Amino acid sequence: MSEPGYRPPLSYKDPSFLDRSEARSVRILSEYLQPLSVLRKQRIHDTVVFFGSARIQETGPLSRYYHEARELARLVTTWSDALPDATRRFVVTTGGGPGIMEAANRGAMDAGGKSIGLNIALPFEQHPNPYISRELTFEFHYFFMRKFWFAYLAKVLVVFPGGFGTLDELTELLTLVQTKKLDKNMLIILYGSDFWNKVINFKAMAEFGVISESDLNLFEWADDPASAQKIIQDRLTEWYLAPYCALPRAEQHTPAISHTRN
């Protein structure tokens, strides 16, 4: 028997319900709608995504990649923040954790710009780094929703040396580009040719016929921040800025979040 005046909590405010398997669809939808709301409010138009190992630190055997990721993110942010646009374009985005992710968020902060962190709750390694813009720090439970947000607004993917997670993210985005499931131009840069040529033999894959020879053109290579920035700036100007800037002003304000097929 209920106490007099007892009122049960509203279902959408009841943690005991929201944490149950029956509410999984609500949790998944929340990981779509909450970032969508924030990114629209912040007028984030598109992103430059940095992937790479959480284990590469500021000091150590692979520390050059930490410093070069930081410098490249600084260059990208300095350039993008100078663009004559009312929206935030080509915002540095990472997985939100340590290592290469931290370096990229830190580089954006060095330039005085904002950056996004799409963190994932894991039992080890992953925790939000202190260089992400606070209002653009997100926490995900579902890997696939986090991957969706990596792909949805990205115009550039810069892949630094990394492990299983980096390989997973790289190959998934390559597959989406290869199969044309992304209805946009996507620049993929493999940063660190010494590393990537040892880890993945792309030419052998083409020779064995498991990918096409033309698939080797789905990505480009860079080994220093200045070269990578030049590739990024040239491609984005060609694909997005030149035709965009040529439009009459009234036609320039297209919806910020509309870059994949439904």
N, C-alpha and C positions, 0 to 999 in steps of 0.2 A: 504494500500500500504506500502511495507517495505521500510525502509530507505536504501539509497545506501550503498552497502557493508555489509548489515545485514546478519549474519549467525546464525541460531538457534543453541542452545547447542546440543552436542552429547547426544543421549537419555540416555546413561549410566552415564552421568554427569549432568543430569537435575533433580534437587530435586523435581520440581513440578510434574514430571512424576514418579519418584521412590517412592514417598509417596502416590501414588494413588493405588486403589484396583487392577487395571490392572497389576501392577508391583509386586504384592504380591509374585509370584513365584520367581522373581529375588531376593527379600529380603530374602526369605527362603533359596534359594540356596547360597546366600552370607553368611548366618549364618552357613552353612556347609563348604564352601570353605575357608573362611578366617581363622577360627580356624585350619582347616586341614593344611593350608600353614604354619602357625606359629608353630604348634606342630611338623611338619616335620623338619622345620628349626632348632628348638630347640632340635631335636632328642629325643623327649619324646616317650618312648616305651610303658609304661603302667602306671597306676595310682592306688593310694589308696584314695578312696573317703570318706570324712567325711560328714555325714548329722547330723543335730541337730538344735535346736531352735535358732532363731535370738534374742530371748528375754532373754536368759541365759547370764548374764553378769559376769564380774570379781568379783563383790561383789553382795550378795543377797542370797536368800534361796536355790538356786540351783547352787551356784557358784562353788561347788566342781567339777561339770561337765566341767565348763570352764577350770579350772586348769588341770584337768585330760586329756581333749582333747588336750590341749597345750603340756602336757608332752608326751602323746602318739605320737603326730605328730613329736615331737623332736626325740623320740626313732626311729620311722619309718625312718625319714630322715637321721639320723646318720647311721643307718644300711644300707639303700639303697645306700647312697653316697659312702659307703666303698666297694660296690660290684665291682668286676673286669670286667667292661663292658664299651664299648665305648658310649653306649646310656644311657639316663637318665631313670632309672627303678624305678617303684613304687613311683612316684612323688605324694606328698600330694595334693589333689584337694578338693575344697569346692565350695559352692554356692557363695562365694565371699563377703558375707555380714557380719553383726555383729554377736555377740553371739558365738555359738559353731564354726561357720565358721571362725570368726576372730581368735579364740583360736587356731585352727588347722593351719592356715596360719602363725600365730605368732610362734607356736612351730617349724615349718619348718625353719623359719628365725632364731630362737634361735640356731638351729643346723648348720647354715650357708648354708642351701640348698635353692633350688628354690621351689616354690609352685604355683599352678594354682588356679585362681578364676573365676568361671563361673557365673557372676552376671546377674541378671534379672532386667529390668527396672520396678519398682513398685511405686505406689503413696506414700507408707509409708514403713518404716522399712528397705528397701533394698538399700544399697549404698556400693560401693566397700570399703573394709577395707584397712588400710594402710600397711598391712603385706604381701600382695600378691606380687609376683615378677612382676614388671611393664610390662615386655614383655610377661607375661602370664596372663594378666588381660583381660577378655573378657566381653562384654556387649551384652545381648540377648534381643530381643523383644518377641520371640516366646518360650513359655514354652517347647513345644515338641522338639525344636532343642536343647535347653539347656539340656533336659533329654537325648537326643541322645548322647551328648558329655559326660555326666556322665557315661553312660553305655558302650560306645564304647571302651574305653581304660581301664576301671576299671578291676582290678583283685581282689580288696578287697573293701568292703563297710562296714564302721563302723558307726552304727546308734546310736547317742546319743539321750537323751530325746528331744522331739520336738512336735510341734503341727500339724495342718492340712497338711502343706507343707511337713514336715518330714514323716508323715504317707503316704502321696501320693507317695513320692519317694521310701519309703521302700516297699510298697505293689506292686508298679509297677515292681521294680527290682526282688522281690520275684516271681512275676508272670512270668517274663521272664526266670528266672532260673528254676522254676517249669515246665514250658512248653518247656524247652530246646530251646528257641529262641536265647539264647546266646551260641554260639559255642565255649565255653571255660569253664574252672573251675572258679567259682566265690565264694569267701569267703564272707559271710555276718555275721557280728558280731553285736548282740544287746548289747549295752553298757548301764549298769544300770538295773540290773534285778528287783530291787524294783519298778522302774518306769514302765518298760515294762510289768511286770506280772500284774500290776494294770490296765494298759491301754488296753492291748489286752490279751484275754484269749485264747491262741493258742490251749491249750489242749481241751478246750470246743469245739472249731471248729472241731477238729479231732473227738471228741466224737459224735457230731451231724452229722458227715459224710460230712461236706462241704469242708474239706480238708482230705487228706490221712494221716494216722499215720506216714508214711514215710516223709511227708512234714515237720514234726517237725525237721527233720535232715538237712533242707536246711539252717539253721543258727546256730550259736553258741553264747554263752553268755560270757561276761566279766564284771568285776566290779572294775578292777584296771588297770592302764597303763601297768605294767610289764606283767600281765597275757595276756592282749590283744596283746601286742607285741610278746610274745612267740607264740601265736596261729598264728599270721600273718607270722612270720618268718618261723615257721615250715611248714605251708601250702604252702607258696610261694616257699620255698626251694624244697619241695616234687614235686609240680606241674610244676614249671617253671625253677628253677635254676639247680637242679641236672641233668635232661636230657639235658638242654641247655648247661651246662658246659661240659657235656660228649661228645658233638658233635665235630667233627673236626672243626678247626677254620674257614675254608672256608664256612662251613654250618651254622655258628652261626648267620650271619647277615641277618636274615629274615626281611621282611618289618615290620616297627614299627606299622603301622596302618592297621591291617587286622584281627580283632578279632571277627567280627560278620558275620553271613551269609548275603549274598546279598539279 
